[in-house]
């Protein structure tokens, strides 16, 4: 051992010391070099956005990654683990806009897109440095010096190369489609970038007037003229929560098989004919406050096909006058609201699909800023959500507003700026992943998912519903799409910078592959020789991270690392990434390589507050990693988040549980430092004392703890193989707290005090050292700081060859299965339960553990418990502090106990009627043990007037316990503790109480363990003085007293004087350090 360790666990000093040691030793670099050439393990770091300080969720994410990588390295793997940074996209742009005080895209254009892009780059790089420092403070080891960054030209070229593969395979397509649109950011956003929460919107029922003469078709019949004779006020009823889309209405959809009704409805002021789904008539008319109705006709949805109607706003939206409006069939229609769906092909994905199927006009009179264009007539320049009241008012004036209310529903918002999204038909670029859906589903079956349902259910469901991937964004700071187009219709996709230079000529050496420089590059069209211009869009930021597994290997520029390492062995991210990074990676990889880019995926949960709510500044419930580290240290935070629950479950942050994790580490620290003073005094060197040399001197408790720690190795390793980090950490915590601290240390403490070179003591030294050495290595992946600090002090100091610069270079401990004795472990579990029961019995009788008892009797329930207790009788006897231990056979009764018969009047009364009272009285007076022995065959009870036969159901039995016996139950039996005190027991009890107080006083004086002291004790009870006089030498030896003066009226002196009350007896002690002569 290098040195003793004083004081409590100070996480900050430990972690500062270890960080300094890691830096000086180049621990990370040497650890990775140490495994070069071994079996490879390629990890891809899901890159966080460089948007600012890390939060609890990103901390948990990096901690999980770090644990797995440290474990794999100790298992002998050659780990490749470049840190990753996602540095493009709206996450960065929105932050910079906030910093600059911008509200819209127009502000950016006024500021200058080139200056804005420079600000985005500066912001991203600055935050990368800050976040790197924060991740390092967590103890996270990654290749921080050579990270992959999505802004690097090499990375950008990997994106270009990938999109070129899509183009070659016919999987890249441009065209107008409806997409999720953020009107503030003025760009398309991905499905995974839409966040949903409750919003209140209008809920309106609108009557579309049916044309005076309309033809409808039955699918199986010739067209039938539908004359509305005498039915001038006929309407088809729709429902919507987006009144602003009514000016864009082109069609109404119904379901082919649903039954629809044409009803005449009226009240005092109205009499009109309405068409809607039959099942919904009552509800709709109730919403419209009609008094009554009659059904005029019913029909199937297919019978309504071709029915023409008029857009009620055609007079204020002139463009509508040029469109036909008809009823069409659609499978997406449900029996809800009216069963007739308002279709605006420019503002809905299903609507757009129906529109393209029937070649309807894709009418979209809304601009990228969410304001109506001139095509919207009256509503021009109005923001669509602000136009809702005006549209509703206009519909009401025209008499077509059947009902109006509000509805609170889940509505999509932009993930970055929180603006409500709209659906907008715009020109975009798409990857046709829908054509790869079947192949993607087959690939995910080959991936190892943790938990399994993450892949077989959640991810599978997302892929099955996947649409083509809109990869274009109408923004500034991102990877530019490498697509050049010509007015003649020609299109080129560029795959690398070299290819671009071949087409465009030499590029400036300092030109980055970003906007705006790239926008200026022109290519000659191979068809018409005119200039081709780059599409101004940038990539969806999810495409940036989607290519990380090969871009991070410098592919396609270099293929060596790619051929050696790809695909990734392991990735892990939050469960939202089933529709984010897990999906985007798979889609891009299927396009580029036709297979999944990862072999194993761990999905983890979200961090929530203690009530299960999302943390947010507005709610004031945010807890930062920095807060926790400043109070408790990084290891505490790590152990807490790892042990709280399964990784794939959401983590509720509970500060009391953080404190428990900190206490556990403090217990580990105390276990570690407990034997150091004794070992230092004896110059114990673990490299000079082999396990073989002490084997014959191991006590039963040594063999037990060695069995337990080797079982622990197997349990932790099995949990890690399944990525059940919670099970691994909980097993470690249970061993450290319960097995090591509360039991084994308690058992071996007396052996530490043996002064001579006793083999029994050195067996305990070697055992506690071996266990500590093993625990340090098992804890290293989870709590790297405290593990490193302990390792540096308990490593083999005598054998340089066995000492490595860092614990993380050590091999993972291999379990010695020969040392595992499951029978012994089971027996010790019984012994501990017995000792705990004895403690409970003592508490009932108010008898402290320091006070010995005369006898403890154990009544086991079965032979297995009997055998366990007998095998560990000496351990139980010592830990329960009893002079005698009696172990009964299973079923045997202790003769000191009485047994009372408890008559059952409900059975005795009906059987013996008038004699029942005499029977009950007689049973209460006889020895219950005699009755119990014979009751199985019936007990013959003698009464003055004859005998009666007592059967089992007529009686019960109850122990009669003497007053000086305290009883407690344990799992496997019952324990009886005789708490009656004798003079000898009283004397020993007082002696042990005195020893504890003097030891406390020694600690208060900060005395070394070997310091001798002089003790004076004034005790205000002559009887107690007399009883304790026989224990004078024992007390002196335990407290290392050179002299001990004890009496009723002696003078108290010393460096420290204190008064004590022990069992109601007033005492005063003085102690002082002896001067060495």
PAGUFI-801430 format. One record per residue (C-alpha): residue in one letter; x, y, z. Coordinates in steps of 0.25 Angstrom, whole numbers, plus 5000, padded with zeros to 4 digits. Layout:
N
AXYZ
...
END
This chain:
1077
X500050005000
X500550144997
X499850225008
X498750235018
X497550305014
X496850395024
X495550465025
X494250445017
X494150425002
X494350564996
X493850544981
X494450674977
X495850654982
X495850504976
X495350554963
X496350664961
X497450574965
X497050464955
X496850564944
X498250614946
X498750474947
X498050444934
X498650564927
X500050534931
X499950394928
X499250414915
X498350304920
X497250304909
X498350304898
X499150194904
X497850114908
X497450104893
X498850074888
X498949964899
X497849894891
X498249914877
X498249794868
X497149724877
X495749694873
X495149824867
X493949894873
X493450014865
X492550114872
X491850224865
X491550344874
X490250404871
X490650544870
X489950654879
X489650784873
X490650894877
X489550984883
X490051014897
X490250944911
X489950804912
X488650754919
X488350634928
X487950554916
X489150574908
X490050544920
X489250414923
X489450384908
X491050404909
X491150334922
X490450204916
X491350214904
X492650234913
X492250114922
X492050024910
X493350064903
X494150054916
X493649914918
X493949874904
X495349924905
X495549844918
X494949724911
X496149734902
X495449804890
X496149904881
X495150014882
X494950124871
X494150234877
X494250374870
X493450474877
X492450534867
X491850674866
X490550714859
X490850864855
X489850904844
X488450924842
X487250994849
X487750964863
X488951054861
X488251154852
X487151184862
X488151204873
X488851304865
X487651374861
X487251384876
X488651444879
X488451544867
X487051574871
X486451524857
X485051494856
X484951444841
X485751404829
X485651544824
X486451594836
X487551494831
X487551544817
X487651684822
X488851644830
X489451574819
X489451424818
X490951414817
X491151484830
X490051404836
X490751274832
X492051324838
X491251344851
X490651204851
X492051144849
X492651224860
X491551194869
X491651044866
X493151034868
X493051114881
X492051024887
X492750904883
X493950944892
X493050974903
X492250844902
X493550764900
X494050814914
X492650774920
X492650634915
X494150614919
X493650664933
X492650544933
X493850454931
X493450424917
X494650364909
X494450384894
X495450424883
X495250574886
X496550614879
X496050564866
X494550574865
X493750564853
X493050694850
X491950704840
X492450844835
X493750784830
X493950784815
X494250634816
X492950604823
X492150694813
X492750614802
X492350484808
X490950534808
X491050574794
X491550434790
X490450374797
X489350454790
X490050424777
X489850284779
X488350314781
X488350384768
X489050264761
X488050164766
X486850254762
X486550284777
X486650434776
X485450514772
X485050664771
X483650714770
X482550774777
X481950704789
X481250744802
X482250754814
X482350794828
X482650944828
X483051044838
X482651184834
X483551254843
X484851174839
X484251174825
X484651024822
X484250884821
X484450804833
X484450654835
X483450574842
X484450544853
X484550694855
X483150714858
X482850724873
X481350704878
X480650774889
X479250824892
X478750944885
X477351004884
X476751024870
X475451054863
X474550934861
X473550974850
X472450894842
X472250954828
X471150934818
X471750924804
X470550954794
X470250844784
X470150894770
X468750914764
X468950804754
X470050694757
X470350564752
X470850454761
X471350314757
X471050174763
X472250094761
X471449974756
X470450054748
X470450154737
X470450304741
X469150344747
X468650494747
X468350544761
X467250644760
X467050734772
X465650764768
X465050854780
X466350834787
X467050964785
X467650964799
X468450844798
X469850834804
X470950734807
X471550754821
X472950754825
X473750774838
X475150844840
X476050904850
X476750984840
X475751084834
X476951154827
X476951044817
X475551064813
X476051164802
X476851054796
X475750944796
X475750864783
X474950734787
X474250654797
X474550514800
X473650404805
X473850254807
X473350154797
X472650064807
X472150154817
X470650184817
X470250324815
X468950394818
X468250514811
X467350574822
X466350694822
X466650764835
X465950884841
X465750984852
X464951114853
X465851184843
X466451074834
X465950964825
X467050904818
X467550774812
X468950714817
X469750604813
X470650534823
X471050394828
X469850324834
X470450284847
X470750434850
X469450494846
X468950514861
X470350574865
X470450674854
X468950724855
X469150734870
X470450824867
X469550904858
X468450914868
X467350864858
X465950834864
X465650714856
X466050644843
X465550534833
X466350434825
X466050454810
X467050354804
X468250264808
X469350224799
X470750174799
X471950264798
X472250204784
X470850264780
X471350404783
X472550404774
X472450514764
X471550594772
X471850744769
X471850854779
X472251004780
X473351054789
X472551154797
X473751254797
X473851264782
X473351404781
X474451454791
X475551354785
X475451384770
X476351264766
X475351174772
X474351204761
X475251134751
X475251004758
X474250884758
X473950834772
X473450684773
X473350574782
X474450464781
X474650324789
X475750314799
X476150204808
X476650294819
X475250344822
X474750304835
X473350304842
X473650424850
X473150564850
X472350564837
X472950454829
X473150554818
X474650604817
X475050744812
X476150724802
X477150834800
X478250774792
X479250884794
X479150874810
X479050724813
X479850594811
X478650504808
X477950624801
X479150634792
X479150484789
X477750494785
X477950614777
X479150554769
X478350424767
X477150494761
X478050604754
X477350714763
X477950854764
X478950864775
X478451004779
X479351064790
X479151214791
X480051214803
X481451264803
X482751214811
X482451314822
X481051254825
X480351374819
X479351374807
X479851414793
X479051494783
X478351364779
X477551364792
X476851484788
X476251554800
X477151484810
X478451534803
X479651564813
X478851504825
X479651404833
X478851274832
X478551254847
X478151394848
X477151384837
X476351274844
X475351374850
X475151444837
X474951324829
X473951274840
X473251404839
X473151404824
X472551264824
X471551304835
X471051424826
X470851334815
X469951244823
X470851124821
X471451114835
X470650994842
X471351004855
X472551074861
X473351034874
X474751004879
X475550874881
X476850854889
X477650744881
X479050704879
X479650794869
X481050794862
X482050904865
X483450924859
X484450854868
X485450984869
X484551104869
X483251044874
X482451104863
X481151024859
X481450954846
X480550964834
X480550864822
X481050934809
X481150884795
X482550924791
X483750884781
X484650794789
X485650684787
X485350544792
X486050404794
X485050294790
X485250214803
X483850164801
X484350074790
X485350014800
X484349984811
X484349834810
X485849834810
X485949924822
X485049834830
X485849714826
X487149784831
X486649824844
X486349674847
X487849654846
X488149764857
X488249724871
X487249824879
X487349854893
X486249844898
X485749754887
X484449824885
X485149954881
X485349884868
X484249784866
X483149874870
X483550024871
X484550034860
X483849934851
X482550014852
X483250144848
X483850084836
X482550024832
X481950154831
X483150224825
X482950324814
X483950374804
X485050454811
X484950604808
X486450644809
X486450784804
X486350904814
X486151054810
X487251104819
X488651154820
X489551074829
X489650934825
X490250834815
X489850894801
X489150804792
X490150764781
X489050774770
X489250864758
X488050884749
X487950954735
X486751024729
X486750924719
X486350814729
X487750754730
X488250714744
X489550674750
X489950624764
X491350644768
X491950544777
X493350604782
X494150734782
X495050674771
X493850644762
X493350784764
X494750844760
X494750754748
X493350814744
X493550964748
X495050984748
X495951014759
X495351054772
X496051144782
X496851074792
X496151134803
X494751124798
X493951034808
X492750954802
X491751044808
X490751144804
X490951254799
X492251224792
X491651094786
X490451164780
X491351244771
X491951124764
X491351094750
X491450974742
X491350964727
X490150884723
X490550754715
X489250764707
X489050914703
X490450974708
X489751084716
X490051104731
X489551004741
X489251064755
X489250994768
X487950974775
X488051074787
X487550974797
X488350904808
X488250764813
X487250724824
X488150724836
X487750584839
X488450544826
X489750604832
X489750504844
X489150394836
X490550374829
X491350374841
X491750224841
X492550244828
X492850394828
X493450374842
X494450274835
X494850374824
X494050294814
X493950314802
X495350384801
X496050264808
X495450124808
X496450054817
X495750094831
X494450064824
X494749934819
X495349894833
X494349954843
X492949974836
X491849944840
X491750004854
X491749894865
X490949984874
X490150114875
X489250164886
X488250284887
X486950324893
X485650254888
X485250384880
X486350334870
X485550214865
X484950324856
X486150404856
X487650364855
X487350214856
X486450234844
X487250334836
X488550244837
X487750124832
X487150194820
X488450264816
X489250134818
X488150054810
X488350154798
X489850154799
X490150004802
X488849924803
X489049884817
X488849934832
X490050024837
X490049964851
X490049824857
X489549864871
X488649974876
X488350014891
X487150104892
X487050194905
X485950274911
X485750424914
X486150494927
X484950554934
X484750624948
X484250544960
X482850564956
X483050504942
X482950634935
X483950684924
X484950774929
X484850924924
X485251054928
X483851104928
X483451004939
X484651034947
X484950884949
X486250874941
X487450804948
X488750824941
X489850724941
X490750834946
X489850854958
X489950704962
X491450694960
X491750824968
X490950764980
X491350614979
X492350594968
X492350524954
X492450384959
X491150404968
X490350454956
X490850344947
X490550234957
X489150294960
X488750304945
X489250164942
X488650094954
X487250164955
X486550084945
X486750004932
X487450094921
X486150084912
X485250134923
X485050284925
X485850334937
X485150414948
X486150504954
X486050494970
X487050564978
X486950474990
X487350354981
X488550434976
X488950454991
X488850304993
X489750284981
X490750374988
X490650305001
X490950174994
X492250234989
X492550285002
X492350145008
X493250084997
X494350195001
X494250155016
X494350005012
X495550035004
X496250115015
X495850025027
X497049935026
X498050025021
X498550075035
X498749925039
X499349885026
X500350005027
X500749975041
X501049835036
X501749875023
X500749785016
X501149765001
X500049684993
X501149644983
X501949574994
X500749505000
X500049414990
X498649364991
X499249224991
X500149255003
X498949295011
X498049185006
X498149095018
X497849205027
X496549255021
X495349265030
X493949225026
X493649375024
X494849395015
X494449275006
X493049335006
X493449475002
X494349414991
X493149334986
X492249454986
X493249544979
X493449434968
X491949414967
X491849564965
X492849564954
X491949474946
X490649554949
X491249684945
X491849624932
X490549554929
X489749694931
X490749764922
X490649664911
X489149694911
X489349844913
X488649834926
X489449944932
X488449964944
X488649814948
X490149824948
X490149944956
X489149894966
X489849764968
X491149844971
X490449934981
X489849824988
X491149754989
X491849874994
X490849925004
X490249795009
X491249685007
X492549765008
X492249875018
X491149825027
X491649685028
X493049645023
X493749765030
X492949745042
X493449605043
X494849625040
X495049755049
X495549685061
X496649615053
X497249745049
X497649775063
X498549645064
X499949715067
X500849595063
X501149545049
X499949445050
X499549365038
X498049385041
X498249545040
X499049535027
X497949445021
X496949555025
X497949655019
X498049575006
X496549545005
X496149695007
X497249744997
X496849644986
X495349674988
X495649824987
X496549804975
X495449734968
X494349834972
X495249944967
X495249874953
X493849844953
X493449984957
X494450054947
X493450064935
X492350114944
X493150214953
X494450234947
X494950344956
X494850274970
X495250134963
X496550204958
X496850274971
X496750144979
X497550064968
X498650154969
X498850134984
X498549984984
X499249924972
X500349824973
X501449924977
X502549814978
X502349764964
X502549874954
X502149784942
X500749764948
X500549904950
X499849984938
X499750134937
X498250134939
X497250034944
X496550054930
X497749974924
X497449854932
X496849734927
X495449714932
X495449614944
X495249474940
X494349404951
X495049284958
X493949184957
X494649094967
X494549194978
X493049204976
X492249124986
X490749144985
X490449054997
X491349145006
X490749275000
X489349215003
X489749175017
X490349315020
X489049375015
X488349295026
X489349335036
X489149485033
X487649465034
X487849405048
X488749515053
X487749615048
X486649545055
X487449545068
X487649695067
X486149705065
X485949625077
X486949705085
X486249835081
X484949785086
X485549765099
X486349885099
X487649815099
X488849875092
X489749785083
X490949825091
X490349755103
X490549605102
X489349515105
X489349375112
X488749295101
X488049295087
X487249185082
X486949165068
X485749085063
X485849055048
X484649025039
X485448925031
X486748835031
X487348935021
X487349045031
X487748955042
X488948915034
X489349055030
X489249105044
X490148995050
X491149015039
X491349155043
X491049145058
X492349225062
X492049335052
X490649345057
X491049335072
X492049445070
X491149545062
X489949525071
X490849545083
X490349425091
X491049335101
X490349205096
X489549175083
X488549055083
X488149005070
X486848925070
X486548815060
X485448855050
X484048835057
X484748815071
X484148905082
X485048975092
X484748915106
X484849055112
X483549095105
X482149065110
X481049025101
X479649065103
X478448995097
X477449095091
X476049025090
X475149055078
X473749075083
X473149075069
X473548925068
X473448885083
X472048945085
X471248865074
X472048745078
X471848745093
X470748835095
X470448845110
X471748795114
X472548895105
X472848985116
X473548875124
X474348825112
X474848965109
X475248995124
X475948855125
X476748885112
X477249015117
X477848945129
X478648835123
X480048835117
X479948875102
X481148795098
X480448665103
X479248695095
X480048735082
X480748605082
X479548525082
X478548615075
X478748555061
X478048425065
X477148495075
X477348525090
X476548465101
X476248575111
X475748525124
X474648595131
X473948565145
X472748505137
X473548425127
X474548435115
X474348515102
X475148505089
X475748635085
X476148645070
X477048745063
X476048845058
X475548865072
X476848925077
X478049015074
X479349045081
X480049165086
X481449175091
X481649225105
X482949305105
X483549345119
X483749495121
X485249485120
X485149425106
X485049525094
X484549455081
X484749495066
X484449425053
X485349415041
X485149355027
X485349205031
X485049205045
X484949265059
X485949315069
X485849335084
X486849425091
X487049415106
X487249555111
X487349535126
X488549595131
X489649535141
X490749615148
X491749555138
X490849605126
X490649745132
X492149755134
X492449725120
X491349815115
X491949935122
X493349905118
X492949905103
X492150035105
X493350095112
X494250055100
X493350115090
X493350245097
X494950245099
X495150215084
X494250325080
X495050415089
X496350365082
X495750405069
X495450535074
X496850555077
X497350505064
X498250405070
X498950305062
X498550165063
X499850125070
X499850245080
X499750205095
X498850275104
X498650295119
X497250285124
X496550335136
X495050295139
X494150345150
X492850255151
X491750295160
X491350155164
X492250065173
X491549945169
X491849975154
X493350005158
X493449875165
X492849795153
X493749865143
X495049845151
X495149705145
X495149765131
X496249865133
X497249795125
X496249765114
X495849915113
X497349955113
X497749865102
X496549905093
X496850055095
X498350045095
X498450105109
X499750105116
X499050135129
X497650125133
X497150185147
X495650155150
X494850195163
X493750275169
X494450395173
X495750405166
X496350525159
X496050535144
X497150585135
X497650585121
X497650655107
X496250625106
X495150615117
X493750575114
X492450535122
X491650415118
X490350355123
X490350205121
X489150125125
X488750235134
X490050235141
X490850375141
X492350355137
X493450445133
X494650405125
X495950475123
X497050435112
X498350485109
X499450435099
X500650365106
X501950425104
X502950315098
X504050295108
END
